[in-house]
């Protein structure tokens, strides 16, 4: 994986709007992965009896709270 977005921009000669779309996608994907890890950890604890409910993923899983 390329380590930085500016490297991608330089490699492929991307325009600024494409760069912004890509940056937003990478940020959203990272948020989705973080939330997935939280859900999986919580559900594992629920299997062990720590919690009495399970969490799930939905279409808002890539959103973050600022």
mmCIF file of the N, C-alpha and C atoms, coordinates in Angstrom:
data_MODEL
# 
_entry.id   MODEL 
# 
loop_
_atom_site.group_PDB 
_atom_site.id 
_atom_site.type_symbol 
_atom_site.label_atom_id 
_atom_site.label_alt_id 
_atom_site.label_comp_id 
_atom_site.label_asym_id 
_atom_site.label_entity_id 
_atom_site.label_seq_id 
_atom_site.pdbx_PDB_ins_code 
_atom_site.Cartn_x 
_atom_site.Cartn_y 
_atom_site.Cartn_z 
_atom_site.occupancy 
_atom_site.B_iso_or_equiv 
_atom_site.pdbx_formal_charge 
_atom_site.auth_seq_id 
_atom_site.auth_comp_id 
_atom_site.auth_asym_id 
_atom_site.auth_atom_id 
_atom_site.pdbx_PDB_model_num 
ATOM 1   N N  . UNK A 1 1  ? 0.848   -1.191  0.000   1.00 0.00 ? 1  UNK A N  1 
ATOM 2   C CA . UNK A 1 1  ? 0.000   0.000   0.000   1.00 0.00 ? 1  UNK A CA 1 
ATOM 3   C C  . UNK A 1 1  ? 0.884   1.242   0.000   1.00 0.00 ? 1  UNK A C  1 
ATOM 4   N N  . UNK A 1 2  ? 0.456   2.251   -0.717  1.00 0.00 ? 2  UNK A N  1 
ATOM 5   C CA . UNK A 1 2  ? 1.194   3.502   -0.748  1.00 0.00 ? 2  UNK A CA 1 
ATOM 6   C C  . UNK A 1 2  ? 1.049   4.181   0.607   1.00 0.00 ? 2  UNK A C  1 
ATOM 7   N N  . UNK A 1 3  ? 2.146   4.728   1.116   1.00 0.00 ? 3  UNK A N  1 
ATOM 8   C CA . UNK A 1 3  ? 2.132   5.257   2.467   1.00 0.00 ? 3  UNK A CA 1 
ATOM 9   C C  . UNK A 1 3  ? 1.571   6.664   2.595   1.00 0.00 ? 3  UNK A C  1 
ATOM 10  N N  . UNK A 1 4  ? 1.431   7.375   1.505   1.00 0.00 ? 4  UNK A N  1 
ATOM 11  C CA . UNK A 1 4  ? 0.892   8.724   1.627   1.00 0.00 ? 4  UNK A CA 1 
ATOM 12  C C  . UNK A 1 4  ? 0.069   9.099   0.398   1.00 0.00 ? 4  UNK A C  1 
ATOM 13  N N  . UNK A 1 5  ? -0.904  9.918   0.634   1.00 0.00 ? 5  UNK A N  1 
ATOM 14  C CA . UNK A 1 5  ? -1.752  10.384  -0.461  1.00 0.00 ? 5  UNK A CA 1 
ATOM 15  C C  . UNK A 1 5  ? -0.975  11.290  -1.415  1.00 0.00 ? 5  UNK A C  1 
ATOM 16  N N  . UNK A 1 6  ? -0.084  12.166  -0.906  1.00 0.00 ? 6  UNK A N  1 
ATOM 17  C CA . UNK A 1 6  ? 0.698   12.958  -1.866  1.00 0.00 ? 6  UNK A CA 1 
ATOM 18  C C  . UNK A 1 6  ? 1.518   12.079  -2.824  1.00 0.00 ? 6  UNK A C  1 
ATOM 19  N N  . UNK A 1 7  ? 1.978   10.927  -2.355  1.00 0.00 ? 7  UNK A N  1 
ATOM 20  C CA . UNK A 1 7  ? 2.713   10.013  -3.236  1.00 0.00 ? 7  UNK A CA 1 
ATOM 21  C C  . UNK A 1 7  ? 1.789   9.489   -4.331  1.00 0.00 ? 7  UNK A C  1 
ATOM 22  N N  . UNK A 1 8  ? 0.553   9.141   -3.972  1.00 0.00 ? 8  UNK A N  1 
ATOM 23  C CA . UNK A 1 8  ? -0.418  8.702   -4.977  1.00 0.00 ? 8  UNK A CA 1 
ATOM 24  C C  . UNK A 1 8  ? -0.692  9.819   -5.982  1.00 0.00 ? 8  UNK A C  1 
ATOM 25  N N  . UNK A 1 9  ? -0.868  11.011  -5.458  1.00 0.00 ? 9  UNK A N  1 
ATOM 26  C CA . UNK A 1 9  ? -1.175  12.158  -6.318  1.00 0.00 ? 9  UNK A CA 1 
ATOM 27  C C  . UNK A 1 9  ? -0.050  12.367  -7.328  1.00 0.00 ? 9  UNK A C  1 
ATOM 28  N N  . UNK A 1 10 ? 1.188   12.234  -6.860  1.00 0.00 ? 10 UNK A N  1 
ATOM 29  C CA . UNK A 1 10 ? 2.328   12.425  -7.751  1.00 0.00 ? 10 UNK A CA 1 
ATOM 30  C C  . UNK A 1 10 ? 2.446   11.285  -8.756  1.00 0.00 ? 10 UNK A C  1 
ATOM 31  N N  . UNK A 1 11 ? 2.243   10.048  -8.289  1.00 0.00 ? 11 UNK A N  1 
ATOM 32  C CA . UNK A 1 11 ? 2.379   8.885   -9.159  1.00 0.00 ? 11 UNK A CA 1 
ATOM 33  C C  . UNK A 1 11 ? 1.380   8.907   -10.311 1.00 0.00 ? 11 UNK A C  1 
ATOM 34  N N  . UNK A 1 12 ? 0.150   9.246   -10.000 1.00 0.00 ? 12 UNK A N  1 
ATOM 35  C CA . UNK A 1 12 ? -0.901  9.153   -10.999 1.00 0.00 ? 12 UNK A CA 1 
ATOM 36  C C  . UNK A 1 12 ? -1.324  10.504  -11.571 1.00 0.00 ? 12 UNK A C  1 
ATOM 37  N N  . UNK A 1 13 ? -0.698  11.599  -11.138 1.00 0.00 ? 13 UNK A N  1 
ATOM 38  C CA . UNK A 1 13 ? -1.032  12.919  -11.651 1.00 0.00 ? 13 UNK A CA 1 
ATOM 39  C C  . UNK A 1 13 ? -2.475  13.296  -11.380 1.00 0.00 ? 13 UNK A C  1 
ATOM 40  N N  . UNK A 1 14 ? -2.974  12.939  -10.203 1.00 0.00 ? 14 UNK A N  1 
ATOM 41  C CA . UNK A 1 14 ? -4.383  13.161  -9.891  1.00 0.00 ? 14 UNK A CA 1 
ATOM 42  C C  . UNK A 1 14 ? -4.688  14.648  -9.729  1.00 0.00 ? 14 UNK A C  1 
ATOM 43  N N  . UNK A 1 15 ? -5.863  14.995  -10.155 1.00 0.00 ? 15 UNK A N  1 
ATOM 44  C CA . UNK A 1 15 ? -6.357  16.351  -9.948  1.00 0.00 ? 15 UNK A CA 1 
ATOM 45  C C  . UNK A 1 15 ? -6.783  16.505  -8.489  1.00 0.00 ? 15 UNK A C  1 
ATOM 46  N N  . UNK A 1 16 ? -6.938  17.750  -8.043  1.00 0.00 ? 16 UNK A N  1 
ATOM 47  C CA . UNK A 1 16 ? -7.261  18.007  -6.641  1.00 0.00 ? 16 UNK A CA 1 
ATOM 48  C C  . UNK A 1 16 ? -8.584  17.388  -6.216  1.00 0.00 ? 16 UNK A C  1 
ATOM 49  N N  . UNK A 1 17 ? -9.606  17.408  -7.087  1.00 0.00 ? 17 UNK A N  1 
ATOM 50  C CA . UNK A 1 17 ? -10.896 16.853  -6.670  1.00 0.00 ? 17 UNK A CA 1 
ATOM 51  C C  . UNK A 1 17 ? -10.807 15.343  -6.496  1.00 0.00 ? 17 UNK A C  1 
ATOM 52  N N  . UNK A 1 18 ? -10.025 14.674  -7.318  1.00 0.00 ? 18 UNK A N  1 
ATOM 53  C CA . UNK A 1 18 ? -9.834  13.234  -7.162  1.00 0.00 ? 18 UNK A CA 1 
ATOM 54  C C  . UNK A 1 18 ? -9.066  12.965  -5.885  1.00 0.00 ? 18 UNK A C  1 
ATOM 55  N N  . UNK A 1 19 ? -8.088  13.789  -5.614  1.00 0.00 ? 19 UNK A N  1 
ATOM 56  C CA . UNK A 1 19 ? -7.313  13.685  -4.390  1.00 0.00 ? 19 UNK A CA 1 
ATOM 57  C C  . UNK A 1 19 ? -8.223  13.802  -3.169  1.00 0.00 ? 19 UNK A C  1 
ATOM 58  N N  . UNK A 1 20 ? -9.142  14.745  -3.168  1.00 0.00 ? 20 UNK A N  1 
ATOM 59  C CA . UNK A 1 20 ? -10.062 14.932  -2.038  1.00 0.00 ? 20 UNK A CA 1 
ATOM 60  C C  . UNK A 1 20 ? -10.984 13.729  -1.884  1.00 0.00 ? 20 UNK A C  1 
ATOM 61  N N  . UNK A 1 21 ? -11.480 13.196  -2.981  1.00 0.00 ? 21 UNK A N  1 
ATOM 62  C CA . UNK A 1 21 ? -12.344 12.014  -2.922  1.00 0.00 ? 21 UNK A CA 1 
ATOM 63  C C  . UNK A 1 21 ? -11.576 10.838  -2.332  1.00 0.00 ? 21 UNK A C  1 
ATOM 64  N N  . UNK A 1 22 ? -10.356 10.645  -2.800  1.00 0.00 ? 22 UNK A N  1 
ATOM 65  C CA . UNK A 1 22 ? -9.528  9.546   -2.295  1.00 0.00 ? 22 UNK A CA 1 
ATOM 66  C C  . UNK A 1 22 ? -9.215  9.731   -0.817  1.00 0.00 ? 22 UNK A C  1 
ATOM 67  N N  . UNK A 1 23 ? -8.895  10.948  -0.427  1.00 0.00 ? 23 UNK A N  1 
ATOM 68  C CA . UNK A 1 23 ? -8.595  11.232  0.970   1.00 0.00 ? 23 UNK A CA 1 
ATOM 69  C C  . UNK A 1 23 ? -9.810  10.933  1.846   1.00 0.00 ? 23 UNK A C  1 
ATOM 70  N N  . UNK A 1 24 ? -10.992 11.338  1.405   1.00 0.00 ? 24 UNK A N  1 
ATOM 71  C CA . UNK A 1 24 ? -12.210 11.075  2.164   1.00 0.00 ? 24 UNK A CA 1 
ATOM 72  C C  . UNK A 1 24 ? -12.503 9.585   2.251   1.00 0.00 ? 24 UNK A C  1 
ATOM 73  N N  . UNK A 1 25 ? -12.264 8.854   1.148   1.00 0.00 ? 25 UNK A N  1 
ATOM 74  C CA . UNK A 1 25 ? -12.475 7.414   1.160   1.00 0.00 ? 25 UNK A CA 1 
ATOM 75  C C  . UNK A 1 25 ? -11.545 6.730   2.154   1.00 0.00 ? 25 UNK A C  1 
ATOM 76  N N  . UNK A 1 26 ? -10.276 7.107   2.143   1.00 0.00 ? 26 UNK A N  1 
ATOM 77  C CA . UNK A 1 26 ? -9.311  6.487   3.055   1.00 0.00 ? 26 UNK A CA 1 
ATOM 78  C C  . UNK A 1 26 ? -9.677  6.806   4.501   1.00 0.00 ? 26 UNK A C  1 
ATOM 79  N N  . UNK A 1 27 ? -10.091 8.030   4.777   1.00 0.00 ? 27 UNK A N  1 
ATOM 80  C CA . UNK A 1 27 ? -10.491 8.406   6.129   1.00 0.00 ? 27 UNK A CA 1 
ATOM 81  C C  . UNK A 1 27 ? -11.727 7.622   6.572   1.00 0.00 ? 27 UNK A C  1 
ATOM 82  N N  . UNK A 1 28 ? -12.707 7.502   5.671   1.00 0.00 ? 28 UNK A N  1 
ATOM 83  C CA . UNK A 1 28 ? -13.927 6.757   5.993   1.00 0.00 ? 28 UNK A CA 1 
ATOM 84  C C  . UNK A 1 28 ? -13.628 5.278   6.204   1.00 0.00 ? 28 UNK A C  1 
ATOM 85  N N  . UNK A 1 29 ? -12.754 4.719   5.384   1.00 0.00 ? 29 UNK A N  1 
ATOM 86  C CA . UNK A 1 29 ? -12.396 3.307   5.523   1.00 0.00 ? 29 UNK A CA 1 
ATOM 87  C C  . UNK A 1 29 ? -11.716 3.057   6.865   1.00 0.00 ? 29 UNK A C  1 
ATOM 88  N N  . UNK A 1 30 ? -10.832 3.966   7.282   1.00 0.00 ? 30 UNK A N  1 
ATOM 89  C CA . UNK A 1 30 ? -10.158 3.823   8.573   1.00 0.00 ? 30 UNK A CA 1 
ATOM 90  C C  . UNK A 1 30 ? -11.172 3.898   9.716   1.00 0.00 ? 30 UNK A C  1 
ATOM 91  N N  . UNK A 1 31 ? -12.138 4.801   9.611   1.00 0.00 ? 31 UNK A N  1 
ATOM 92  C CA . UNK A 1 31 ? -13.176 4.914   10.641  1.00 0.00 ? 31 UNK A CA 1 
ATOM 93  C C  . UNK A 1 31 ? -14.013 3.642   10.680  1.00 0.00 ? 31 UNK A C  1 
ATOM 94  N N  . UNK A 1 32 ? -14.362 3.098   9.504   1.00 0.00 ? 32 UNK A N  1 
ATOM 95  C CA . UNK A 1 32 ? -15.143 1.865   9.425   1.00 0.00 ? 32 UNK A CA 1 
ATOM 96  C C  . UNK A 1 32 ? -14.389 0.701   10.065  1.00 0.00 ? 32 UNK A C  1 
ATOM 97  N N  . UNK A 1 33 ? -13.103 0.597   9.787   1.00 0.00 ? 33 UNK A N  1 
ATOM 98  C CA . UNK A 1 33 ? -12.298 -0.482  10.366  1.00 0.00 ? 33 UNK A CA 1 
ATOM 99  C C  . UNK A 1 33 ? -12.209 -0.344  11.887  1.00 0.00 ? 33 UNK A C  1 
ATOM 100 N N  . UNK A 1 34 ? -12.025 0.878   12.372  1.00 0.00 ? 34 UNK A N  1 
ATOM 101 C CA . UNK A 1 34 ? -11.992 1.105   13.821  1.00 0.00 ? 34 UNK A CA 1 
ATOM 102 C C  . UNK A 1 34 ? -13.308 0.691   14.466  1.00 0.00 ? 34 UNK A C  1 
ATOM 103 N N  . UNK A 1 35 ? -14.422 1.094   13.850  1.00 0.00 ? 35 UNK A N  1 
ATOM 104 C CA . UNK A 1 35 ? -15.735 0.741   14.399  1.00 0.00 ? 35 UNK A CA 1 
ATOM 105 C C  . UNK A 1 35 ? -15.995 -0.762  14.327  1.00 0.00 ? 35 UNK A C  1 
ATOM 106 N N  . UNK A 1 36 ? -15.532 -1.407  13.270  1.00 0.00 ? 36 UNK A N  1 
ATOM 107 C CA . UNK A 1 36 ? -15.670 -2.855  13.165  1.00 0.00 ? 36 UNK A CA 1 
ATOM 108 C C  . UNK A 1 36 ? -14.912 -3.553  14.285  1.00 0.00 ? 36 UNK A C  1 
ATOM 109 N N  . UNK A 1 37 ? -13.714 -3.071  14.579  1.00 0.00 ? 37 UNK A N  1 
ATOM 110 C CA . UNK A 1 37 ? -12.930 -3.653  15.675  1.00 0.00 ? 37 UNK A CA 1 
ATOM 111 C C  . UNK A 1 37 ? -13.641 -3.475  17.020  1.00 0.00 ? 37 UNK A C  1 
ATOM 112 N N  . UNK A 1 38 ? -14.256 -2.326  17.228  1.00 0.00 ? 38 UNK A N  1 
ATOM 113 C CA . UNK A 1 38 ? -15.006 -2.079  18.465  1.00 0.00 ? 38 UNK A CA 1 
ATOM 114 C C  . UNK A 1 38 ? -16.180 -3.040  18.574  1.00 0.00 ? 38 UNK A C  1 
ATOM 115 N N  . UNK A 1 39 ? -16.922 -3.205  17.475  1.00 0.00 ? 39 UNK A N  1 
ATOM 116 C CA . UNK A 1 39 ? -18.081 -4.104  17.462  1.00 0.00 ? 39 UNK A CA 1 
ATOM 117 C C  . UNK A 1 39 ? -17.644 -5.542  17.720  1.00 0.00 ? 39 UNK A C  1 
ATOM 118 N N  . UNK A 1 40 ? -16.592 -5.984  17.065  1.00 0.00 ? 40 UNK A N  1 
ATOM 119 C CA . UNK A 1 40 ? -16.128 -7.359  17.246  1.00 0.00 ? 40 UNK A CA 1 
ATOM 120 C C  . UNK A 1 40 ? -15.651 -7.605  18.670  1.00 0.00 ? 40 UNK A C  1 
ATOM 121 N N  . UNK A 1 41 ? -14.929 -6.649  19.243  1.00 0.00 ? 41 UNK A N  1 
ATOM 122 C CA . UNK A 1 41 ? -14.458 -6.799  20.616  1.00 0.00 ? 41 UNK A CA 1 
ATOM 123 C C  . UNK A 1 41 ? -15.633 -6.833  21.591  1.00 0.00 ? 41 UNK A C  1 
ATOM 124 N N  . UNK A 1 42 ? -16.598 -5.963  21.388  1.00 0.00 ? 42 UNK A N  1 
ATOM 125 C CA . UNK A 1 42 ? -17.771 -5.929  22.258  1.00 0.00 ? 42 UNK A CA 1 
ATOM 126 C C  . UNK A 1 42 ? -18.543 -7.246  22.170  1.00 0.00 ? 42 UNK A C  1 
ATOM 127 N N  . UNK A 1 43 ? -18.742 -7.750  20.952  1.00 0.00 ? 43 UNK A N  1 
ATOM 128 C CA . UNK A 1 43 ? -19.514 -8.986  20.776  1.00 0.00 ? 43 UNK A CA 1 
ATOM 129 C C  . UNK A 1 43 ? -18.783 -10.193 21.359  1.00 0.00 ? 43 UNK A C  1 
ATOM 130 N N  . UNK A 1 44 ? -17.474 -10.186 21.319  1.00 0.00 ? 44 UNK A N  1 
ATOM 131 C CA . UNK A 1 44 ? -16.713 -11.247 21.967  1.00 0.00 ? 44 UNK A CA 1 
ATOM 132 C C  . UNK A 1 44 ? -16.933 -11.189 23.483  1.00 0.00 ? 44 UNK A C  1 
ATOM 133 N N  . UNK A 1 45 ? -16.919 -9.990  24.037  1.00 0.00 ? 45 UNK A N  1 
ATOM 134 C CA . UNK A 1 45 ? -17.196 -9.835  25.470  1.00 0.00 ? 45 UNK A CA 1 
ATOM 135 C C  . UNK A 1 45 ? -18.625 -10.249 25.789  1.00 0.00 ? 45 UNK A C  1 
ATOM 136 N N  . UNK A 1 46 ? -19.559 -9.970  24.895  1.00 0.00 ? 46 UNK A N  1 
ATOM 137 C CA . UNK A 1 46 ? -20.954 -10.383 25.106  1.00 0.00 ? 46 UNK A CA 1 
ATOM 138 C C  . UNK A 1 46 ? -21.054 -11.906 25.118  1.00 0.00 ? 46 UNK A C  1 
ATOM 139 N N  . UNK A 1 47 ? -20.289 -12.577 24.264  1.00 0.00 ? 47 UNK A N  1 
ATOM 140 C CA . UNK A 1 47 ? -20.265 -14.045 24.270  1.00 0.00 ? 47 UNK A CA 1 
ATOM 141 C C  . UNK A 1 47 ? -19.756 -14.585 25.608  1.00 0.00 ? 47 UNK A C  1 
ATOM 142 N N  . UNK A 1 48 ? -18.878 -13.813 26.231  1.00 0.00 ? 48 UNK A N  1 
ATOM 143 C CA . UNK A 1 48 ? -18.305 -14.233 27.521  1.00 0.00 ? 48 UNK A CA 1 
ATOM 144 C C  . UNK A 1 48 ? -19.162 -13.811 28.711  1.00 0.00 ? 48 UNK A C  1 
ATOM 145 N N  . UNK A 1 49 ? -20.256 -13.106 28.442  1.00 0.00 ? 49 UNK A N  1 
ATOM 146 C CA . UNK A 1 49 ? -21.177 -12.706 29.497  1.00 0.00 ? 49 UNK A CA 1 
ATOM 147 C C  . UNK A 1 49 ? -20.907 -11.356 30.116  1.00 0.00 ? 49 UNK A C  1 
ATOM 148 N N  . UNK A 1 50 ? -19.966 -10.607 29.570  1.00 0.00 ? 50 UNK A N  1 
ATOM 149 C CA . UNK A 1 50 ? -19.648 -9.284  30.110  1.00 0.00 ? 50 UNK A CA 1 
ATOM 150 C C  . UNK A 1 50 ? -20.769 -8.289  29.799  1.00 0.00 ? 50 UNK A C  1 
ATOM 151 N N  . UNK A 1 51 ? -21.355 -8.416  28.625  1.00 0.00 ? 51 UNK A N  1 
ATOM 152 C CA . UNK A 1 51 ? -22.447 -7.540  28.199  1.00 0.00 ? 51 UNK A CA 1 
ATOM 153 C C  . UNK A 1 51 ? -23.695 -8.377  27.927  1.00 0.00 ? 51 UNK A C  1 
ATOM 154 N N  . UNK A 1 52 ? -24.851 -7.729  28.025  1.00 0.00 ? 52 UNK A N  1 
ATOM 155 C CA . UNK A 1 52 ? -26.113 -8.445  27.798  1.00 0.00 ? 52 UNK A CA 1 
ATOM 156 C C  . UNK A 1 52 ? -26.711 -8.139  26.423  1.00 0.00 ? 52 UNK A C  1 
ATOM 157 N N  . UNK A 1 53 ? -25.953 -7.448  25.579  1.00 0.00 ? 53 UNK A N  1 
ATOM 158 C CA . UNK A 1 53 ? -26.438 -7.109  24.248  1.00 0.00 ? 53 UNK A CA 1 
ATOM 159 C C  . UNK A 1 53 ? -25.280 -7.167  23.256  1.00 0.00 ? 53 UNK A C  1 
ATOM 160 N N  . UNK A 1 54 ? -25.634 -7.273  21.981  1.00 0.00 ? 54 UNK A N  1 
ATOM 161 C CA . UNK A 1 54 ? -24.652 -7.313  20.909  1.00 0.00 ? 54 UNK A CA 1 
ATOM 162 C C  . UNK A 1 54 ? -24.725 -6.040  20.080  1.00 0.00 ? 54 UNK A C  1 
ATOM 163 N N  . UNK A 1 55 ? -23.617 -5.684  19.474  1.00 0.00 ? 55 UNK A N  1 
ATOM 164 C CA . UNK A 1 55 ? -23.562 -4.557  18.543  1.00 0.00 ? 55 UNK A CA 1 
ATOM 165 C C  . UNK A 1 55 ? -23.511 -5.094  17.120  1.00 0.00 ? 55 UNK A C  1 
ATOM 166 N N  . UNK A 1 56 ? -23.849 -4.253  16.166  1.00 0.00 ? 56 UNK A N  1 
ATOM 167 C CA . UNK A 1 56 ? -23.792 -4.639  14.771  1.00 0.00 ? 56 UNK A CA 1 
ATOM 168 C C  . UNK A 1 56 ? -23.348 -3.469  13.913  1.00 0.00 ? 56 UNK A C  1 
ATOM 169 N N  . UNK A 1 57 ? -23.014 -3.773  12.667  1.00 0.00 ? 57 UNK A N  1 
ATOM 170 C CA . UNK A 1 57 ? -22.592 -2.751  11.719  1.00 0.00 ? 57 UNK A CA 1 
ATOM 171 C C  . UNK A 1 57 ? -23.796 -2.367  10.857  1.00 0.00 ? 57 UNK A C  1 
ATOM 172 N N  . UNK A 1 58 ? -23.823 -1.105  10.428  1.00 0.00 ? 58 UNK A N  1 
ATOM 173 C CA . UNK A 1 58 ? -24.865 -0.644  9.509   1.00 0.00 ? 58 UNK A CA 1 
ATOM 174 C C  . UNK A 1 58 ? -24.282 0.397   8.552   1.00 0.00 ? 58 UNK A C  1 
ATOM 175 N N  . UNK A 1 59 ? -25.129 1.070   7.815   1.00 0.00 ? 59 UNK A N  1 
ATOM 176 C CA . UNK A 1 59 ? -24.650 2.010   6.800   1.00 0.00 ? 59 UNK A CA 1 
ATOM 177 C C  . UNK A 1 59 ? -23.974 3.248   7.379   1.00 0.00 ? 59 UNK A C  1 
ATOM 178 N N  . UNK A 1 60 ? -24.073 3.445   8.677   1.00 0.00 ? 60 UNK A N  1 
ATOM 179 C CA . UNK A 1 60 ? -23.446 4.604   9.316   1.00 0.00 ? 60 UNK A CA 1 
ATOM 180 C C  . UNK A 1 60 ? -22.121 4.261   9.981   1.00 0.00 ? 60 UNK A C  1 
ATOM 181 N N  . UNK A 1 61 ? -21.613 3.068   9.768   1.00 0.00 ? 61 UNK A N  1 
ATOM 182 C CA . UNK A 1 61 ? -20.426 2.594   10.476  1.00 0.00 ? 61 UNK A CA 1 
ATOM 183 C C  . UNK A 1 61 ? -19.149 3.330   10.089  1.00 0.00 ? 61 UNK A C  1 
ATOM 184 N N  . UNK A 1 62 ? -19.181 4.105   9.005   1.00 0.00 ? 62 UNK A N  1 
ATOM 185 C CA . UNK A 1 62 ? -17.975 4.838   8.625   1.00 0.00 ? 62 UNK A CA 1 
ATOM 186 C C  . UNK A 1 62 ? -18.000 6.299   9.112   1.00 0.00 ? 62 UNK A C  1 
ATOM 187 N N  . UNK A 1 63 ? -18.982 6.633   9.923   1.00 0.00 ? 63 UNK A N  1 
ATOM 188 C CA . UNK A 1 63 ? -19.074 7.977   10.477  1.00 0.00 ? 63 UNK A CA 1 
ATOM 189 C C  . UNK A 1 63 ? -18.310 8.069   11.787  1.00 0.00 ? 63 UNK A C  1 
ATOM 190 N N  . UNK A 1 64 ? -17.824 9.251   12.082  1.00 0.00 ? 64 UNK A N  1 
ATOM 191 C CA . UNK A 1 64 ? -17.121 9.470   13.344  1.00 0.00 ? 64 UNK A CA 1 
ATOM 192 C C  . UNK A 1 64 ? -17.732 10.671  14.055  1.00 0.00 ? 64 UNK A C  1 
ATOM 193 N N  . UNK A 1 65 ? -17.517 10.715  15.352  1.00 0.00 ? 65 UNK A N  1 
ATOM 194 C CA . UNK A 1 65 ? -18.006 11.849  16.143  1.00 0.00 ? 65 UNK A CA 1 
ATOM 195 C C  . UNK A 1 65 ? -16.828 12.773  16.391  1.00 0.00 ? 65 UNK A C  1 
ATOM 196 N N  . UNK A 1 66 ? -16.970 14.036  16.044  1.00 0.00 ? 66 UNK A N  1 
ATOM 197 C CA . UNK A 1 66 ? -15.899 15.005  16.272  1.00 0.00 ? 66 UNK A CA 1 
ATOM 198 C C  . UNK A 1 66 ? -16.139 15.793  17.514  1.00 0.00 ? 66 UNK A C  1 
# 
